[in-house]
Amino acid sequence: QGQFVESGGGLVQAGESLTLSCVVSGVRVPTTDMGWYRQAPGKEREFVAQSYWRGGDTTYRDSVRGRFHISRDNAKKTVYLQMDALKPEDTGVYYCKAMSGPRANVWGQGTQVTVSS
């Protein structure tokens, strides 16, 4: 069964940076598209970024493009989200997940990111 363990969240001020990590098990990370989502209080969960296993392409939601960078270490089965120039609207619980395959409906506990103004 797939498992996603997110970490690295915290409380930061606007303009600061954080790097989130997600250790994955039960998923063939080297051949799986991986992504990050977030959920702000009172809002629906939304897509943040995706890393494609084939070709190494990435995609981002418009509001984070240029500030966030998704990467992966296939040997460590870990996915990262580097977040720079954080804004209060980036506040939320961040989740990583497999974007395809039999574990695509599995979610971890997430990691809380709070950005103060």
Backbone torsions as a table, in degrees:
resi	resn	phi	psi	omega
1	GLN	NA	138.7	-177.9
2	GLY	-70.7	148.0	177.2
3	GLN	-142.7	139.4	-178.9
4	PHE	-129.8	119.3	-178.2
5	VAL	-115.8	104.8	-178.0
6	GLU	-90.8	147.8	176.8
7	SER	-154.8	170.8	175.6
8	GLY	103.4	-4.6	178.7
9	GLY	-70.4	174.2	178.9
10	GLY	170.1	-172.1	178.4
11	LEU	-104.2	121.8	179.7
12	VAL	-134.5	166.2	175.4
13	GLN	-91.7	157.0	177.7
14	ALA	-54.8	136.3	-179.5
15	GLY	95.9	-14.9	-179.6
16	GLU	-85.0	179.4	-175.5
17	SER	-124.5	156.2	172.4
18	LEU	-145.1	150.7	172.4
19	THR	-122.1	120.4	177.9
20	LEU	-93.8	147.2	176.5
21	SER	-124.5	150.4	177.1
22	CYS	-139.7	113.0	176.6
23	VAL	-91.0	127.6	-171.8
24	VAL	-112.4	138.7	172.0
25	SER	-135.1	153.7	178.7
26	GLY	76.4	11.5	179.4
27	VAL	-133.7	138.2	176.4
28	ARG	-80.7	81.8	-173.8
29	VAL	-54.3	-42.9	-176.8
30	PRO	-59.8	-22.8	-178.0
31	THR	-122.3	29.7	179.9
32	THR	-130.7	132.7	171.3
33	ASP	-68.4	133.5	-177.0
34	MET	-121.7	149.2	-177.5
35	GLY	-145.2	168.8	173.8
36	TRP	-120.8	140.3	174.0
37	TYR	-126.4	166.3	174.7
38	ARG	-145.2	156.8	177.9
39	GLN	-137.0	116.4	177.1
40	ALA	-85.6	156.9	179.7
41	PRO	-55.8	128.0	177.3
42	GLY	76.2	6.8	-178.7
43	LYS	-123.1	163.7	177.7
44	GLU	-76.4	155.9	176.4
45	ARG	-64.9	139.1	-177.0
46	GLU	-132.9	151.2	178.6
47	PHE	-68.0	141.0	177.3
48	VAL	-116.8	-52.7	-174.6
49	ALA	-159.1	155.4	178.8
50	GLN	-139.9	141.5	175.1
51	SER	-115.7	121.9	-179.9
52	TYR	-89.8	133.0	-175.8
53	TRP	-72.1	-31.0	-177.8
54	ARG	-91.7	113.1	176.2
55	GLY	92.3	-14.2	177.4
56	GLY	75.1	14.5	179.4
57	ASP	-68.7	157.8	176.6
58	THR	-135.0	157.2	175.6
59	THR	-142.9	151.4	-174.6
60	TYR	-138.5	154.9	170.5
61	ARG	-70.5	152.8	-172.7
62	ASP	-57.5	-38.8	-172.0
63	SER	-71.3	-14.2	-179.2
64	VAL	-114.8	-8.8	-177.7
65	ARG	-60.0	132.1	-178.5
66	GLY	92.5	-16.8	179.0
67	ARG	-112.0	-31.9	-178.7
68	PHE	-107.9	149.6	178.4
69	HIS	-140.2	121.2	178.2
70	ILE	-94.8	140.8	177.4
71	SER	-148.8	172.0	-178.8
72	ARG	-146.1	153.1	171.4
73	ASP	-122.2	98.0	-174.7
74	ASN	-62.5	-35.7	-179.2
75	ALA	-64.9	-34.7	179.3
76	LYS	-92.7	-1.7	-177.8
77	LYS	51.7	46.5	-177.3
78	THR	-128.3	138.2	177.3
79	VAL	-116.0	139.4	-176.5
80	TYR	-119.4	155.6	170.5
81	LEU	-135.5	105.7	176.1
82	GLN	-85.4	124.5	-176.7
83	MET	-121.3	116.2	179.8
84	ASP	-113.1	162.7	177.4
85	ALA	48.5	49.5	-175.9
86	LEU	-63.3	146.5	-179.7
87	LYS	-120.7	155.9	177.6
88	PRO	-54.8	-32.9	179.7
89	GLU	-71.5	-5.5	174.0
90	ASP	-84.4	-4.9	-179.6
91	THR	-60.9	136.9	178.1
92	GLY	161.7	179.6	173.3
93	VAL	-93.3	127.5	-176.4
94	TYR	-103.8	134.3	-178.1
95	TYR	-126.6	143.6	169.5
96	CYS	-108.5	157.0	-178.4
97	LYS	-159.8	160.5	169.7
98	ALA	-76.3	135.3	-177.3
99	MET	-91.3	-5.1	177.9
100	SER	-156.6	172.1	177.4
101	GLY	89.4	-179.7	-173.4
102	PRO	-68.4	-13.9	-179.7
103	ARG	-104.3	13.5	-175.8
104	ALA	-67.1	-15.1	-179.8
105	ASN	-102.3	12.5	-179.1
106	VAL	-98.4	133.5	178.4
107	TRP	-122.4	144.9	174.4
108	GLY	-87.1	-167.4	-179.4
109	GLN	-81.1	-20.2	-179.7
110	GLY	82.4	169.1	176.1
111	THR	-133.7	134.9	-173.8
112	GLN	-82.3	130.5	173.7
113	VAL	-119.4	124.5	178.5
114	THR	-125.5	124.0	-178.4
115	VAL	-115.6	118.2	-179.5
116	SER	-93.5	149.9	-178.1
117	SER	-88.9	NA	NA
